[in-house]
Amino acid sequence: MPPAATTEPPAAPAVNEPATSGVKEEAAAAASPGLPLTNIDTTVEAKLKSALSSANSHLAESDGHSFSYWSSGKVLVALNSLGQPIRPIPDVIDETDEIWVAVIDFKDLMQGVSINVSGCNRPPIEARVYGVPAEGKPTNAAGSTRELGLPIIRDVGKCAGADNGGPTVTVKAGAQSNSIVIPVNPVYRFSVGVGLGADFTRTKTFGVATVPGSTIATITATDDRVGLAALLFVGWYPFGRDFRKTDWRYVLQRAELFVALDPQALQRSLIIGGGISLVTGMDLLVGWRALTKQTELQPGAGLSVGSPFDLPASSLPTTSVWATGGLFVGVGMTNALLAKLH
């Protein structure tokens, strides 16, 4: 006898389920600890821009800084409520640069947020909220529809640079506080070093010799160049020098003026000139031997080159006079190189 056929229960009628994707996205966004660590998007950029003055609104864009070709500029350090940078902090901030710190995050995470800056060479002004509430709910880079709060911006000003470290920014939100160090580089104005190069200054030497075919000794003169010469110099960077700025767009920071002495004639020469830093601690020097002592025959002795003289050359009546020398071209090693090697 064949088995009895089983009958499947009829399928339940299709019912339209309520859409939950938006709710899930909102829940995921609510669980987010803060703005993501990424380059700020156009919405965050616009929020910061509206909070800054018109003179500084450009700091909200791109990498957040406008450094001059010399040591002077502006930078905006943007953090979330956890004190984390939402875009990279540049490592070429000078102690002559103006610094602003901005904290921006979702509105629910900006409650009670405060900023404290320590380790700066001037007391920062109090933090204040800039801007006006934006309409609507802007979308951040992660796609969340949570509303951004008003940025808190502190005008830090200029901070003293250090070989390591810099001012510490502490962001406090409720009972939680997090700190981050802003690297600020020292700006150097002077350097000392040694140079080596070619000196085209002419030097004159007098002697006594007997011309072939003659029995009478006469005064002779030899006109040579200094040639290979060493220098001890002190350099001055008119635009300041941040040795971490290696990009050639900061070429004006590499410019240098110097004064130097010849170690073989410390009291007989003075070289002045200019140079440019090729790499850290290595400079190209171009100068002029502005003052140099030259040997001349004693005025009033009635002697000149070719005059008969029957005494040894050491008996020639000579004197030293200040004169202008020639060009010097060489390279110099400064104390910056020694510090780097150390």
ChimeraX attribute file (.defattr): number of C-alpha atoms within 10 A of each C-alpha:
attribute: neighborCount
match mode: 1-to-1
recipient: residues
	/A:1	3
	/A:2	4
	/A:3	5
	/A:4	6
	/A:5	6
	/A:6	6
	/A:7	6
	/A:8	6
	/A:9	6
	/A:10	6
	/A:11	6
	/A:12	6
	/A:13	6
	/A:14	6
	/A:15	6
	/A:16	6
	/A:17	6
	/A:18	6
	/A:19	8
	/A:20	9
	/A:21	9
	/A:22	10
	/A:23	10
	/A:24	11
	/A:25	14
	/A:26	16
	/A:27	12
	/A:28	11
	/A:29	18
	/A:30	16
	/A:31	9
	/A:32	13
	/A:33	13
	/A:34	22
	/A:35	25
	/A:36	17
	/A:37	14
	/A:38	12
	/A:39	15
	/A:40	23
	/A:41	16
	/A:42	16
	/A:43	15
	/A:44	23
	/A:45	20
	/A:46	16
	/A:47	22
	/A:48	27
	/A:49	20
	/A:50	19
	/A:51	22
	/A:52	20
	/A:53	12
	/A:54	9
	/A:55	7
	/A:56	17
	/A:57	17
	/A:58	20
	/A:59	21
	/A:60	25
	/A:61	17
	/A:62	13
	/A:63	18
	/A:64	23
	/A:65	22
	/A:66	16
	/A:67	17
	/A:68	14
	/A:69	15
	/A:70	20
	/A:71	21
	/A:72	16
	/A:73	17
	/A:74	21
	/A:75	24
	/A:76	27
	/A:77	24
	/A:78	25
	/A:79	26
	/A:80	23
	/A:81	27
	/A:82	23
	/A:83	22
	/A:84	19
	/A:85	21
	/A:86	22
	/A:87	19
	/A:88	16
	/A:89	19
	/A:90	15
	/A:91	12
	/A:92	17
	/A:93	30
	/A:94	30
	/A:95	25
	/A:96	21
	/A:97	23
	/A:98	20
	/A:99	22
	/A:100	21
	/A:101	23
	/A:102	26
	/A:103	27
	/A:104	27
	/A:105	28
	/A:106	24
	/A:107	14
	/A:108	13
	/A:109	20
	/A:110	22
	/A:111	13
	/A:112	10
	/A:113	19
	/A:114	20
	/A:115	23
	/A:116	16
	/A:117	19
	/A:118	16
	/A:119	15
	/A:120	19
	/A:121	14
	/A:122	12
	/A:123	13
	/A:124	17
	/A:125	11
	/A:126	12
	/A:127	16
	/A:128	13
	/A:129	14
	/A:130	19
	/A:131	16
	/A:132	11
	/A:133	13
	/A:134	14
	/A:135	7
	/A:136	9
	/A:137	12
	/A:138	18
	/A:139	16
	/A:140	21
	/A:141	16
	/A:142	12
	/A:143	11
	/A:144	19
	/A:145	17
	/A:146	17
	/A:147	17
	/A:148	24
	/A:149	18
	/A:150	22
	/A:151	31
	/A:152	23
	/A:153	24
	/A:154	24
	/A:155	16
	/A:156	24
	/A:157	20
	/A:158	21
	/A:159	27
	/A:160	18
	/A:161	22
	/A:162	15
	/A:163	9
	/A:164	9
	/A:165	13
	/A:166	22
	/A:167	20
	/A:168	16
	/A:169	22
	/A:170	18
	/A:171	23
	/A:172	19
	/A:173	18
	/A:174	12
	/A:175	6
	/A:176	10
	/A:177	15
	/A:178	14
	/A:179	16
	/A:180	17
	/A:181	15
	/A:182	19
	/A:183	22
	/A:184	27
	/A:185	26
	/A:186	23
	/A:187	22
	/A:188	17
	/A:189	15
	/A:190	17
	/A:191	18
	/A:192	19
	/A:193	20
	/A:194	18
	/A:195	22
	/A:196	17
	/A:197	18
	/A:198	17
	/A:199	21
	/A:200	19
	/A:201	18
	/A:202	17
	/A:203	15
	/A:204	12
	/A:205	12
	/A:206	20
	/A:207	17
	/A:208	22
	/A:209	18
	/A:210	15
	/A:211	12
	/A:212	7
	/A:213	6
	/A:214	8
	/A:215	8
	/A:216	13
	/A:217	18
	/A:218	20
	/A:219	20
	/A:220	19
	/A:221	15
	/A:222	10
	/A:223	9
	/A:224	12
	/A:225	14
	/A:226	14
	/A:227	13
	/A:228	13
	/A:229	17
	/A:230	20
	/A:231	23
	/A:232	20
	/A:233	23
	/A:234	18
	/A:235	22
	/A:236	19
	/A:237	22
	/A:238	17
	/A:239	19
	/A:240	22
	/A:241	27
	/A:242	24
	/A:243	18
	/A:244	14
	/A:245	18
	/A:246	16
	/A:247	7
	/A:248	11
	/A:249	11
	/A:250	17
	/A:251	17
	/A:252	19
	/A:253	26
	/A:254	25
	/A:255	22
	/A:256	25
	/A:257	19
	/A:258	21
	/A:259	20
	/A:260	24
	/A:261	20
	/A:262	20
	/A:263	15
	/A:264	11
	/A:265	11
	/A:266	12
	/A:267	11
	/A:268	16
	/A:269	21
	/A:270	21
	/A:271	24
	/A:272	20
	/A:273	19
	/A:274	18
	/A:275	22
	/A:276	20
	/A:277	24
	/A:278	16
	/A:279	14
	/A:280	20
	/A:281	20
	/A:282	18
	/A:283	23
	/A:284	19
	/A:285	22
	/A:286	20
	/A:287	20
	/A:288	21
	/A:289	23
	/A:290	18
	/A:291	17
	/A:292	23
	/A:293	18
	/A:294	18
	/A:295	16
	/A:296	16
	/A:297	16
	/A:298	14
	/A:299	11
	/A:300	7
	/A:301	10
	/A:302	8
	/A:303	16
	/A:304	16
	/A:305	13
	/A:306	14
	/A:307	14
	/A:308	16
	/A:309	19
	/A:310	14
	/A:311	12
	/A:312	11
	/A:313	15
	/A:314	10
	/A:315	11
	/A:316	17
	/A:317	14
	/A:318	15
	/A:319	12
	/A:320	13
	/A:321	12
	/A:322	13
	/A:323	13
	/A:324	16
	/A:325	23
	/A:326	17
	/A:327	16
	/A:328	25
	/A:329	19
	/A:330	19
	/A:331	22
	/A:332	23
	/A:333	22
	/A:334	23
	/A:335	16
	/A:336	18
	/A:337	14
	/A:338	12
	/A:339	10
	/A:340	9
	/A:341	8
	/A:342	6
